[in-house]
Amino acid sequence: MRRITTLLIMLSISIGFSQTNDIDKLALELAFQEKDSLKVETSLKIIKALYDINDYERAREYILKSEKLSNNLNYKQGIAEITYYKSLIYAQKDDYINAVSGYNKSKALFNILNDTLSVAKVNNSIGLIEIKRGNYNKGLQFSLSAIKELEKRNLVKDLNLAYSNLAKAYYNINLFEKAMEFYLKALGVQMKLNDAKGINESHSKLAELYSNKKEHRKAIEYYEKVLEGNESDNDSIRGLVFSKLGGEYLKFNDYDKATKYLIQGYNINTRIKNKAGLLLALNNLGDLNLKQGRLNIAEKQLLDAGEIAQSLNNKTELLRHYKLMKSLDSTRERFDRAFVWQREYYELNNSLKKTKIKPITSSEKSIDIDLNSNLENKPEVFASSNRVTSSEKVEINNKMLDKYKIILYALLAAFIVVSALLILTYFKRNNSIKYMQELEEKNVKIELQNEAYSEQTKHLENVNNVKDKLFSIVSHDLKDSLSSINGFIDLLKDGSLSREEFDDLIPELSENANNASLLLFNLLNWSKSQMQSLEPKPSLFDIQEVFESKVKLVDQRMENKGIALVDHTLRDFAYADRSMFEIVVQNLLANALKFCKNGDTITISNHISNGSCIVSIADTGIGISKENLDKLFKDNSFTTMGTDNEKGTGLGLSICKELVELNNGKIWVESTQGVGSTFYVQLPKSRPSS
């Protein structure tokens, strides 16, 4: 068995290599093709191959390019297939709304093109989504509509998916015979495809279905096949199967094999802390020991099983636990406790019957019951001897009428009294409500005035703090940078430096100038934002152009520090204030450079996600500790020294956050200490709707 597993692994690796080679060949072929429908067809082959090997990101890149070309050419077949593959990727990402929307668009196009096979594939995919979401009846309709076309073409991969979907749906609506039929069909296809995972799942479900039908020999056969499968090394699978297999042998009173499998199941599930498998093992072991007369052991195991069943809310196994506990206490002649277990059993059983999904069959019809069908044959109620004369009837009626009048007058009097009381109560309550409303209005006005005074005070304090912060930074950090520059210029003017010495000092002079420029940028924008006068002026601009201009500013510093730049940026547009975005990029590049050391790498890139543009600046520097991550973007005074003891003001990231959010964007960071950091900026690609 191990050899077969090894061969399968080697086969899958070789297939993977061959698929990669095919994709590379197709990509090379695509590069030299004209922009026509043939280029779209080649792209579709690459997309399909990438989807088959689960490389969804690369597949999406080809989808975006091919979609644009297909729309330009108005190539409907290409548009339909690209939309279908895009939806498949959405489904893999659990984005059901976009997936279903895409499936419906592609199906409409395939219908126009009379492509019945593609329509069947789309229906099958919709069926899978609906079944995953629990809409079993709807999923059944879509998958059944796809089956005939797929069977006619003998498309085994698609049939595997369709049969499995239908089997799951029928199982979940309790149509177990139909579920068994489609699990058997799925198993046949999975054998052809060498789908080990699918085979294992089908064997497991078939074993469970045969067990429910009380065909325990067949159940044992399929459980043993699960153990023989190439996924049998998985402890969670083995633990469950051993527990179930022991239970099946217990049905035949084969205590030796039952004991063997149940102990194995108990040990594995205990070791890996798998409560579901442990519950099965304990209930079955309790049943086994009860049958063999080991009542103390049985009681302990069943009580443990009951606790686990309640913690997992596993009502099926809890019901079995109640039944076994009733048998145990009956055997020990503790009939009062047995009665309690019996009552618990019936209450839970009745609630399960009510909540159980009833399978709908075409043979079920509504039955109308005539409740009055036997009344005509009943004897007369009153005999002739009991008849009343007409004069007596009049007298009786008059007495009844007088009685009703008295009752009516009494009711009218009571009504008048109650109405008067209600009216008085209403007016009194109305006056009280008005008085309370006036008091509340006055309180609200006082509170609003207090809040206004408090806000004004807070604003003045903030403005004062901004002023203090500005003077502090200007007098310290900006002064240092400008003093250094002035010192270099004075030395050159006095002739104290030769031209060669000055050339050597130019990089340091440039770095001081850049630091002063960035610091001044940050100070001005931070102070404007604090004083609430910073207004964005959004427009469409090219992300790549901004990166090119900002990389030039730090090029010399990167070279001096021995840091490499990897540029993965693409030509793409964002809708935001360009100058604000430039400040953000400049700050993030300066930060990455500050915390990198000789030999590190800075990587810049951008890509599209759900209609937005996402920019990332990653470095392999010293990273950020978890403690410091929480302080980023929040604390204006938080700063740390760089790898060459570079200083900072603590304003950069706070400014970045404010500028990005002013442009309807988001900024966040992912970092591991000692590995590096990645800062992400997300901006809209168009004017956000109000």
C-alpha positions as CSV (number, residue, x, y, z in Angstrom):
1,M,0.0,0.0,0.0
2,R,2.9,2.4,0.8
3,R,4.4,1.7,-2.6
4,I,1.2,2.5,-4.3
5,T,0.9,5.8,-2.3
6,T,4.5,6.7,-3.3
7,L,3.8,6.0,-6.9
8,L,0.7,8.2,-6.9
9,I,2.7,11.0,-5.3
10,M,5.5,10.7,-7.9
11,L,2.9,10.6,-10.7
12,S,1.2,13.8,-9.4
13,I,4.6,15.5,-9.2
14,S,5.5,14.5,-12.8
15,I,2.0,15.7,-14.0
16,G,2.6,19.0,-12.2
17,F,5.9,19.5,-14.0
18,S,4.4,18.6,-17.4
19,Q,1.5,21.1,-16.8
20,T,4.0,23.8,-15.9
21,N,6.0,23.1,-19.1
22,D,2.7,23.3,-21.1
23,I,1.8,26.6,-19.6
24,D,5.3,28.0,-20.3
25,K,5.0,26.9,-24.0
26,L,1.5,28.5,-24.3
27,A,2.8,31.7,-22.7
28,L,5.6,31.9,-25.2
29,E,3.2,31.2,-28.1
30,L,0.9,33.9,-26.8
31,A,3.6,36.5,-26.8
32,F,4.1,36.3,-30.6
33,Q,0.4,36.1,-31.6
34,E,-1.6,39.0,-33.1
35,K,-4.4,40.6,-31.1
36,D,-7.2,38.5,-32.5
37,S,-9.6,35.7,-31.4
38,L,-6.7,33.1,-31.7
39,K,-4.8,35.0,-29.0
40,V,-7.9,34.8,-26.7
41,E,-8.1,31.0,-27.3
42,T,-4.5,30.6,-26.3
43,S,-5.1,32.7,-23.2
44,L,-8.1,30.5,-22.3
45,K,-5.9,27.4,-22.5
46,I,-3.4,29.0,-20.1
47,I,-6.3,30.1,-17.8
48,K,-7.7,26.5,-17.7
49,A,-4.3,25.0,-17.0
50,L,-3.6,27.5,-14.2
51,Y,-7.1,26.9,-12.7
52,D,-6.4,23.1,-12.8
53,I,-3.2,23.5,-10.7
54,N,-5.0,26.0,-8.3
55,D,-2.8,29.0,-9.3
56,Y,-5.7,31.4,-9.2
57,E,-3.7,34.7,-9.0
58,R,-1.9,34.0,-12.2
59,A,-5.1,32.9,-13.8
60,R,-6.8,36.2,-12.9
61,E,-3.9,38.1,-14.5
62,Y,-4.6,36.4,-17.9
63,I,-8.4,36.7,-17.4
64,L,-8.1,40.5,-17.0
65,K,-6.0,40.9,-20.2
66,S,-8.1,38.4,-22.2
67,E,-11.4,40.0,-21.1
68,K,-10.3,43.4,-22.4
69,L,-9.2,41.9,-25.8
70,S,-12.4,39.9,-26.1
71,N,-14.5,43.0,-25.4
72,N,-12.6,45.0,-28.0
73,L,-13.0,42.2,-30.6
74,N,-16.7,41.6,-29.5
75,Y,-15.7,37.9,-29.4
76,K,-18.7,36.5,-27.6
77,Q,-17.4,32.9,-27.1
78,G,-14.3,34.3,-25.5
79,I,-16.2,36.7,-23.2
80,A,-18.5,33.8,-22.1
81,E,-15.7,31.4,-21.3
82,I,-13.6,34.1,-19.5
83,T,-16.6,35.2,-17.4
84,Y,-17.2,31.5,-16.5
85,Y,-13.6,31.0,-15.4
86,K,-13.7,34.3,-13.4
87,S,-16.8,33.0,-11.6
88,L,-15.0,29.6,-10.9
89,I,-12.3,31.6,-9.1
90,Y,-14.8,33.7,-7.2
91,A,-16.4,30.4,-6.0
92,Q,-13.0,29.1,-4.8
93,K,-12.6,32.3,-2.8
94,D,-16.1,31.8,-1.3
95,D,-17.4,35.0,-3.0
96,Y,-20.8,33.5,-3.8
97,I,-22.5,36.8,-4.9
98,N,-19.9,37.5,-7.6
99,A,-19.7,33.9,-8.6
100,V,-23.5,33.4,-9.1
101,S,-23.7,36.8,-11.0
102,G,-20.8,35.7,-13.3
103,Y,-22.4,32.2,-13.9
104,N,-25.7,33.8,-14.9
105,K,-23.9,36.2,-17.3
106,S,-21.9,33.4,-18.9
107,K,-24.9,31.1,-19.2
108,A,-26.9,33.9,-21.0
109,L,-24.0,34.2,-23.5
110,F,-23.7,30.4,-24.0
111,N,-27.5,30.2,-24.6
112,I,-27.2,32.8,-27.4
113,L,-24.3,30.8,-28.9
114,N,-26.3,27.5,-28.6
115,D,-23.4,26.0,-26.6
116,T,-25.4,23.4,-24.7
117,L,-22.3,21.7,-23.2
118,S,-21.1,25.0,-21.6
119,V,-24.6,25.7,-20.3
120,A,-24.5,22.3,-18.6
121,K,-21.1,23.1,-17.0
122,V,-22.4,26.4,-15.7
123,N,-25.6,24.7,-14.3
124,N,-23.4,22.2,-12.6
125,S,-21.2,24.9,-11.0
126,I,-24.3,26.8,-9.8
127,G,-25.6,23.5,-8.3
128,L,-22.4,23.1,-6.4
129,I,-22.6,26.6,-4.9
130,E,-26.3,26.3,-3.9
131,I,-25.6,22.9,-2.2
132,K,-22.6,24.4,-0.3
133,R,-24.9,27.2,0.9
134,G,-27.5,24.6,2.1
135,N,-30.0,25.3,-0.7
136,Y,-30.3,21.6,-1.5
137,N,-33.5,21.6,-3.5
138,K,-32.3,24.5,-5.7
139,G,-28.9,22.9,-6.1
140,L,-30.5,19.6,-7.1
141,Q,-32.4,21.3,-9.9
142,F,-29.3,22.8,-11.4
143,S,-27.1,19.7,-11.1
144,L,-29.8,17.4,-12.5
145,S,-30.3,19.7,-15.5
146,A,-26.5,19.4,-16.2
147,I,-26.2,15.6,-15.9
148,K,-27.7,14.4,-19.3
149,E,-25.4,16.6,-21.4
150,L,-22.3,15.7,-19.3
151,E,-23.1,12.0,-19.5
152,K,-23.7,12.2,-23.3
153,R,-20.2,13.7,-23.7
154,N,-18.7,11.4,-21.0
155,L,-16.9,14.4,-19.3
156,V,-15.7,12.5,-16.3
157,K,-14.3,15.5,-14.4
158,D,-17.5,17.4,-14.6
159,L,-19.5,14.3,-13.9
160,N,-17.5,13.6,-10.8
161,L,-18.5,17.1,-9.5
162,A,-22.1,16.7,-10.5
163,Y,-22.6,13.2,-9.0
164,S,-20.9,14.2,-5.7
165,N,-23.1,17.4,-5.5
166,L,-26.3,15.4,-6.1
167,A,-25.3,12.8,-3.6
168,K,-24.7,15.4,-0.9
169,A,-27.9,17.2,-1.6
170,Y,-30.0,14.0,-1.5
171,Y,-28.3,13.0,1.7
172,N,-29.1,16.3,3.4
173,I,-32.8,16.1,2.5
174,N,-32.9,12.5,3.8
175,L,-33.5,10.8,0.4
176,F,-30.9,8.2,1.3
177,E,-31.6,5.7,-1.6
178,K,-31.0,8.5,-4.2
179,A,-27.9,9.6,-2.2
180,M,-26.5,6.0,-2.4
181,E,-27.2,5.8,-6.1
182,F,-25.2,9.0,-6.9
183,Y,-22.4,8.1,-4.4
184,L,-22.0,4.9,-6.4
185,K,-22.0,6.7,-9.7
186,A,-19.5,9.3,-8.3
187,L,-17.3,6.4,-7.0
188,G,-17.1,4.9,-10.5
189,V,-15.9,8.2,-12.0
190,Q,-13.5,8.8,-9.2
191,M,-11.9,5.4,-9.8
192,K,-11.2,6.4,-13.5
193,L,-9.8,9.8,-12.4
194,N,-7.7,8.3,-9.5
195,D,-9.3,10.9,-7.3
196,A,-8.1,9.6,-3.9
197,K,-9.8,12.2,-1.8
198,G,-13.1,11.7,-3.6
199,I,-12.9,7.9,-3.4
200,N,-12.3,8.1,0.3
201,E,-15.3,10.4,0.9
202,S,-17.6,8.2,-1.3
203,H,-16.5,5.0,0.6
204,S,-17.1,6.7,3.9
205,K,-20.6,8.0,3.0
206,L,-21.6,4.7,1.4
207,A,-20.5,2.9,4.6
208,E,-22.7,5.2,6.6
209,L,-25.7,4.8,4.3
210,Y,-25.4,1.0,4.4
211,S,-25.2,1.2,8.2
212,N,-28.4,3.2,8.3
213,K,-30.1,0.6,6.0
214,K,-28.9,-2.1,8.6
215,E,-26.8,-3.7,5.9
216,H,-23.9,-4.0,8.3
217,R,-21.7,-6.4,6.2
218,K,-21.7,-3.8,3.3
219,A,-21.0,-1.0,5.8
220,I,-17.9,-3.0,7.1
221,E,-16.7,-3.6,3.5
222,Y,-16.7,0.1,2.7
223,Y,-15.2,1.2,6.1
224,E,-12.3,-1.2,5.4
225,K,-11.9,0.3,2.0
226,V,-11.5,3.7,3.6
227,L,-8.7,2.3,5.8
228,E,-7.0,0.8,2.7
229,G,-7.2,4.2,0.9
230,N,-4.1,6.4,0.5
231,E,-5.5,8.9,3.0
232,S,-5.6,6.2,5.7
233,D,-2.5,7.7,7.4
234,N,-4.7,10.6,8.5
235,D,-5.3,10.1,12.2
236,S,-8.6,11.9,12.3
237,I,-10.0,9.7,9.5
238,R,-8.6,6.5,11.1
239,G,-9.9,7.5,14.6
240,L,-13.5,7.9,13.2
241,V,-13.4,4.8,11.0
242,F,-12.1,2.5,13.8
243,S,-14.9,3.8,16.1
244,K,-17.6,3.2,13.5
245,L,-16.1,-0.2,12.3
246,G,-16.1,-1.4,15.9
247,G,-19.7,-0.4,16.2
248,E,-20.6,-2.4,13.0
249,Y,-18.9,-5.6,14.4
250,L,-20.8,-5.0,17.6
251,K,-24.1,-5.4,15.7
252,F,-23.0,-9.1,14.9
253,N,-21.9,-9.7,18.5
254,D,-18.3,-10.2,17.2
255,Y,-16.9,-8.9,20.4
256,D,-13.2,-9.7,19.6
257,K,-13.1,-7.5,16.4
258,A,-15.3,-4.9,18.0
259,T,-12.9,-4.6,21.0
260,K,-9.9,-4.5,18.7
261,Y,-11.2,-1.6,16.5
262,L,-12.9,0.3,19.3
263,I,-9.7,0.4,21.5
264,Q,-7.7,1.6,18.5
265,G,-10.3,4.3,17.8
266,Y,-10.4,5.3,21.5
267,N,-6.6,5.6,21.7
268,I,-6.2,7.6,18.4
269,N,-9.1,10.0,19.2
270,T,-7.8,10.5,22.8
271,R,-4.3,11.3,21.5
272,I,-5.4,13.8,18.8
273,K,-8.2,15.2,21.1
274,N,-10.9,14.4,18.5
275,K,-14.1,14.7,20.5
276,A,-16.5,13.5,17.7
277,G,-14.5,10.3,17.2
278,L,-14.1,9.8,21.0
279,L,-17.8,10.1,21.5
280,L,-18.5,7.3,19.0
281,A,-15.8,5.1,20.6
282,L,-17.1,5.6,24.2
283,N,-20.8,5.0,23.3
284,N,-19.8,1.8,21.4
285,L,-17.4,0.6,24.2
286,G,-20.1,1.3,26.8
287,D,-22.5,-0.9,24.7
288,L,-19.9,-3.6,24.3
289,N,-19.1,-3.7,28.1
290,L,-22.8,-3.6,28.9
291,K,-23.4,-6.7,26.7
292,Q,-20.5,-8.5,28.3
293,G,-21.6,-7.7,31.9
294,R,-18.8,-5.3,32.8
295,L,-21.3,-2.8,34.2
296,N,-18.9,-0.5,36.2
297,I,-16.7,0.1,33.1
298,A,-19.7,0.5,30.9
299,E,-21.2,3.2,33.2
300,K,-18.0,5.2,33.4
301,Q,-17.6,5.1,29.6
302,L,-21.3,6.0,28.9
303,L,-21.2,8.9,31.4
304,D,-18.1,10.3,29.7
305,A,-19.9,9.9,26.3
306,G,-22.9,11.8,27.6
307,E,-20.8,14.8,28.7
308,I,-19.1,14.9,25.3
309,A,-22.4,14.6,23.4
310,Q,-23.9,17.5,25.3
311,S,-20.8,19.7,24.8
312,L,-20.8,18.9,21.0
313,N,-24.7,19.1,20.9
314,N,-24.6,15.8,19.0
315,K,-28.3,14.8,19.5
316,T,-28.0,11.5,17.6
317,E,-25.3,10.1,19.9
318,L,-27.0,11.7,23.0
319,L,-30.2,9.8,22.1
320,R,-28.2,6.6,21.9
321,H,-26.5,7.4,25.2
322,Y,-29.9,7.8,26.9
323,K,-31.0,4.4,25.6
324,L,-27.9,2.7,26.8
325,M,-28.1,4.3,30.2
326,K,-31.7,3.1,30.5
327,S,-30.6,-0.5,29.7
328,L,-27.7,-0.2,32.2
329,D,-29.9,1.0,35.1
330,S,-32.6,-1.6,34.2
331,T,-29.9,-4.3,34.4
332,R,-28.8,-3.1,37.8
333,E,-32.5,-2.9,38.8
334,R,-32.3,0.9,39.5
335,F,-35.7,1.3,37.9
336,D,-36.3,4.9,39.2
337,R,-33.2,6.1,37.3
338,A,-34.0,3.9,34.3
339,F,-37.4,5.7,34.1
340,V,-35.6,9.1,34.1
341,W,-33.4,8.0,31.1
342,Q,-36.5,6.6,29.3
343,R,-38.2,10.0,29.7
344,E,-35.1,11.9,28.4
345,Y,-34.9,9.5,25.5
346,Y,-38.6,10.0,24.4
347,E,-38.4,13.8,24.8
348,L,-35.3,14.1,22.7
349,N,-36.6,11.5,20.1
350,N,-39.8,13.5,19.7
351,S,-38.0,16.8,19.2
352,L,-35.7,15.2,16.6
353,K,-38.7,13.9,14.7
354,K,-40.2,17.3,14.6
355,T,-37.0,19.0,13.3
356,K,-36.1,16.2,10.9
357,I,-36.3,17.2,7.2
358,K,-39.1,15.2,5.7
359,P,-38.3,14.0,2.1
360,I,-40.8,15.3,-0.5
361,T,-41.9,12.6,-3.0
362,S,-44.3,12.9,-5.9
363,S,-46.6,10.3,-4.4
364,E,-47.5,12.5,-1.4
365,K,-51.0,14.1,-1.8
366,S,-53.0,16.2,0.6
367,I,-55.9,14.4,2.2
368,D,-59.2,16.2,2.9
369,I,-61.2,14.8,5.9
370,D,-65.0,15.5,6.0
371,L,-65.7,16.1,9.7
372,N,-69.6,16.1,9.2
373,S,-70.0,12.9,7.3
374,N,-71.8,10.9,10.0
375,L,-74.2,13.5,11.4
376,E,-77.2,12.7,9.2
377,N,-77.6,9.2,10.8
378,K,-77.8,10.5,14.4
379,P,-81.2,10.1,16.2
380,E,-83.2,13.3,17.1
381,V,-82.0,15.0,20.2
382,F,-85.4,16.2,21.6
383,A,-88.4,13.9,22.0
384,S,-92.0,15.1,21.5
385,S,-92.8,15.0,25.2
386,N,-90.4,17.9,25.8
387,R,-92.0,20.3,23.3
388,V,-93.0,23.8,24.8
389,T,-96.4,25.7,24.0
390,S,-96.4,29.1,22.2
391,S,-97.7,31.0,25.3
392,E,-95.0,29.6,27.5
393,K,-92.4,30.6,24.9
394,V,-93.7,34.3,25.0
395,E,-93.5,34.5,28.8
396,I,-90.1,33.0,28.8
397,N,-88.9,35.5,26.1
398,N,-90.3,38.5,28.1
399,K,-88.5,37.5,31.3
400,M,-85.3,37.0,29.3
401,L,-85.7,40.4,27.7
402,D,-86.1,42.2,31.1
403,K,-83.1,40.4,32.4
404,Y,-81.0,41.5,29.3
405,K,-82.2,45.2,29.8
406,I,-81.0,45.3,33.4
407,I,-77.6,43.8,32.4
408,L,-77.4,46.4,29.5
409,Y,-78.2,49.4,31.8
410,A,-75.6,48.2,34.3
411,L,-73.0,47.8,31.6
412,L,-73.8,51.3,30.3
413,A,-73.4,52.8,33.7
414,A,-70.1,51.0,34.3
415,F,-68.9,52.2,30.8
416,I,-69.7,55.8,31.6
417,V,-67.9,55.7,35.0
418,V,-64.8,54.0,33.4
419,S,-64.8,56.5,30.5
420,A,-64.9,59.4,32.9
421,L,-62.0,58.0,34.9
422,L,-60.0,57.3,31.8
423,I,-60.6,60.9,30.5
424,L,-59.5,62.4,33.8
425,T,-56.4,60.1,33.9
426,Y,-55.6,61.1,30.2
427,F,-55.7,64.8,30.9
428,K,-53.6,64.4,34.1
429,R,-51.1,62.3,32.3
430,N,-51.0,64.7,29.3
431,N,-50.1,67.6,31.6
432,S,-47.4,65.6,33.3
433,I,-45.9,64.6,30.0
434,K,-45.8,68.2,28.8
435,Y,-44.1,69.3,32.0
436,M,-41.5,66.4,31.6
437,Q,-40.9,67.3,27.9
438,E,-40.2,70.9,28.8
439,L,-37.7,69.8,31.5
440,E,-36.1,67.4,29.1
441,E,-35.8,70.1,26.4
442,K,-34.1,72.5,28.9
443,N,-31.7,69.7,29.9
444,V,-30.8,68.9,26.3
445,K,-30.1,72.6,25.6
446,I,-27.8,72.8,28.6
447,E,-26.0,69.5,27.6
448,L,-25.5,70.8,24.0
449,Q,-24.1,74.1,25.3
450,N,-21.7,72.2,27.6
451,E,-20.6,69.9,24.8
452,A,-20.0,72.9,22.5
453,Y,-17.9,74.6,25.3
454,S,-16.0,71.3,25.8
455,E,-15.3,70.9,22.1
456,Q,-14.0,74.5,21.8
457,T,-11.8,73.9,24.8
458,K,-10.5,70.7,23.4
459,H,-9.9,72.3,19.9
460,L,-7.9,75.1,21.5
461,E,-5.8,72.6,23.5
462,N,-5.2,70.6,20.3
463,V,-4.1,73.8,18.4
464,N,-1.8,74.7,21.3
465,N,-0.3,71.2,21.3
466,V,0.2,71.3,17.6
467,K,2.1,74.6,18.0
468,D,4.2,73.2,20.8
469,K,5.0,70.1,18.8
470,L,5.9,72.2,15.7
471,F,8.3,74.4,17.6
472,S,9.9,71.4,19.3
473,I,10.5,69.6,16.0
474,V,11.6,72.7,14.1
475,S,14.0,73.7,16.9
476,H,15.5,70.2,17.2
477,D,15.3,67.9,14.1
478,L,14.9,70.5,11.3
479,K,17.5,72.7,12.9
480,D,20.0,69.7,13.0
481,S,19.5,68.9,9.3
482,L,19.8,72.5,8.1
483,S,22.8,73.2,10.4
484,S,24.6,70.3,8.9
485,I,23.9,71.5,5.4
486,N,25.1,75.1,6.3
487,G,28.2,73.7,7.9
488,F,29.2,71.9,4.7
489,I,28.5,75.0,2.6
490,D,30.6,77.2,5.0
491,L,33.5,74.8,4.9
492,L,33.4,74.9,1.1
493,K,33.1,78.7,1.0
494,D,36.1,79.2,3.4
495,G,38.2,76.9,1.3
496,S,38.6,74.4,4.2
497,L,37.5,71.5,1.9
498,S,39.0,70.5,-1.4
499,R,36.7,69.8,-4.3
500,E,37.4,66.0,-4.0
501,E,36.6,66.1,-0.3
502,F,33.4,67.9,-1.0
503,D,32.4,65.4,-3.7
504,D,32.8,62.6,-1.1
505,L,30.5,64.4,1.3
506,I,27.8,65.1,-1.4
507,P,25.8,61.8,-0.5
508,E,25.6,62.8,3.1
509,L,24.7,66.4,2.2
510,S,21.9,65.0,-0.1
511,E,20.6,62.7,2.6
512,N,20.4,65.6,5.1
513,A,18.6,67.7,2.4
514,N,16.1,64.9,1.7
515,N,15.5,64.4,5.5
516,A,14.9,68.1,5.9
517,S,12.5,68.1,2.9
518,L,10.6,65.1,4.1
519,L,10.4,66.4,7.6
520,L,9.1,69.8,6.4
521,F,6.6,68.0,4.1
522,N,5.3,66.0,7.1
523,L,5.2,68.9,9.5
524,L,3.2,71.1,7.1
525,N,0.7,68.4,6.2
526,W,0.4,67.2,9.8
527,S,-0.2,70.7,11.1
528,K,-2.8,71.4,8.4
529,S,-4.6,68.2,9.2
530,Q,-4.6,69.0,12.9
531,M,-6.0,72.4,12.2
532,Q,-8.7,70.8,9.9
533,S,-7.7,72.7,6.8
534,L,-6.4,69.8,4.6
535,E,-8.6,69.2,1.6
536,P,-7.9,66.6,-1.1
537,K,-8.1,67.4,-4.8
538,P,-8.7,64.0,-6.3
539,S,-7.9,63.1,-10.0
540,L,-7.0,60.0,-12.0
541,F,-3.2,59.5,-12.1
542,D,-0.7,56.7,-12.9
543,I,0.6,54.8,-9.8
544,Q,3.7,53.7,-11.7
545,E,4.7,57.3,-12.5
546,V,4.6,58.2,-8.8
547,F,6.8,55.3,-7.9
548,E,9.3,56.1,-10.6
549,S,9.7,59.8,-9.3
550,K,9.9,58.8,-5.6
551,V,12.4,56.0,-6.1
552,K,14.8,58.5,-7.8
553,L,14.8,60.5,-4.5
554,V,16.1,57.6,-2.4
555,D,18.2,55.9,-5.1
556,Q,21.5,57.3,-3.8
557,R,20.7,56.5,-0.2
558,M,19.8,52.9,-1.1
559,E,23.1,52.5,-3.0
560,N,25.0,54.0,0.0
561,K,23.3,51.6,2.4
562,G,23.7,48.5,0.2
563,I,20.0,47.9,-0.3
564,A,18.5,46.4,-3.5
565,L,15.1,47.6,-5.0
566,V,12.8,45.1,-6.7
567,D,10.1,46.9,-8.9
568,H,7.0,44.9,-9.6
569,T,4.8,48.0,-10.3
570,L,2.4,48.0,-13.2
571,R,0.8,50.8,-15.1
572,D,-2.5,51.4,-13.3
573,F,-4.7,54.3,-12.3
574,A,-6.1,55.5,-8.9
575,Y,-8.6,58.2,-8.1
576,A,-7.1,60.3,-5.3
577,D,-5.0,63.5,-4.6
578,R,-1.7,62.8,-6.4
579,S,0.4,65.1,-4.2
580,M,-1.0,63.4,-1.0
581,F,-0.3,60.0,-2.4
582,E,3.3,61.1,-3.3
583,I,3.8,62.1,0.4
584,V,2.5,58.7,1.5
585,V,4.9,56.8,-0.9
586,Q,7.8,59.0,0.0
587,N,7.2,58.3,3.8
588,L,6.8,54.6,3.3
589,L,10.0,54.3,1.1
590,A,11.9,56.4,3.7
591,N,10.7,54.1,6.5
592,A,11.6,50.9,4.6
593,L,15.1,52.3,3.9
594,K,15.5,53.4,7.5
595,F,14.9,49.9,8.9
596,C,16.9,47.9,6.3
597,K,20.6,47.0,6.6
598,N,23.3,46.1,4.0
599,G,22.1,43.3,1.8
600,D,18.3,43.7,2.4
601,T,15.7,44.2,-0.3
602,I,12.8,46.6,-0.8
603,T,10.0,45.4,-3.1
604,I,7.3,47.7,-4.5
605,S,4.2,46.5,-6.3
606,N,0.6,47.2,-7.1
607,H,-2.5,45.2,-8.2
608,I,-6.3,45.5,-8.6
609,S,-8.7,44.0,-6.0
610,N,-12.5,44.4,-6.2
611,G,-12.4,47.7,-8.1
612,S,-9.7,49.2,-5.9
613,C,-5.9,49.7,-6.4
614,I,-3.7,48.1,-3.8
615,V,-0.1,49.3,-3.4
616,S,2.5,47.5,-1.3
617,I,6.0,48.4,-0.1
618,A,7.8,45.4,1.4
619,D,11.2,45.1,3.0
620,T,13.4,42.4,4.4
621,G,14.6,44.6,7.3
622,I,14.5,44.2,11.0
623,G,10.6,44.1,11.2
624,I,8.3,45.4,14.0
625,S,7.6,43.7,17.3
626,K,4.0,42.9,18.2
627,E,4.1,45.4,21.0
628,N,5.1,48.3,18.6
629,L,2.6,47.2,15.9
630,D,-0.3,48.4,18.1
631,K,1.4,51.9,18.4
632,L,1.7,52.5,14.6
633,F,-0.7,55.0,13.0
634,K,-1.9,56.0,16.5
635,D,0.8,57.6,18.6
636,N,2.2,60.8,17.0
637,S,5.2,60.7,19.3
638,F,6.2,57.1,18.7
639,T,9.5,56.6,16.8
640,T,12.5,54.2,16.9
641,M,16.1,54.6,15.6
642,G,17.0,53.1,12.2
643,T,19.6,50.6,11.4
644,D,22.2,53.4,11.0
645,N,20.8,55.3,14.0
646,E,18.6,57.4,11.8
647,K,16.2,59.6,13.8
648,G,12.5,60.3,13.2
649,T,9.7,62.5,14.4
650,G,7.0,59.9,14.8
651,L,4.7,61.9,12.5
652,G,5.2,60.0,9.2
653,L,2.8,57.1,9.6
654,S,0.1,59.2,11.3
655,I,0.2,61.6,8.3
656,C,0.1,58.7,5.9
657,K,-3.0,57.3,7.6
658,E,-4.8,60.7,7.6
659,L,-3.9,61.4,3.9
660,V,-5.0,57.9,2.8
661,E,-8.3,58.1,4.7
662,L,-9.0,61.6,3.3
663,N,-8.9,59.9,-0.1
664,N,-11.4,57.2,0.9
665,G,-8.6,54.6,1.2
666,K,-7.1,52.3,3.8
667,I,-3.6,51.6,5.1
668,W,-2.4,48.7,7.1
669,V,0.8,46.7,7.9
670,E,2.0,43.1,8.2
671,S,5.3,42.5,10.0
672,T,7.4,39.8,11.6
673,Q,10.3,40.8,13.8
674,G,13.6,39.7,12.2
675,V,11.9,38.9,8.9
676,G,10.6,42.2,7.5
677,S,7.5,44.4,7.0
678,T,4.9,45.1,4.3
679,F,2.8,48.3,4.2
680,Y,-0.3,48.2,2.1
681,V,-2.3,51.2,0.7
682,Q,-5.7,50.7,-0.9
683,L,-7.2,53.6,-3.0
684,P,-10.4,53.8,-5.2
685,K,-10.1,53.6,-9.0
686,S,-13.1,55.9,-9.5
687,R,-15.0,58.6,-7.7
688,P,-16.8,56.9,-4.7
689,S,-20.6,57.1,-4.9
690,S,-22.2,59.2,-2.2
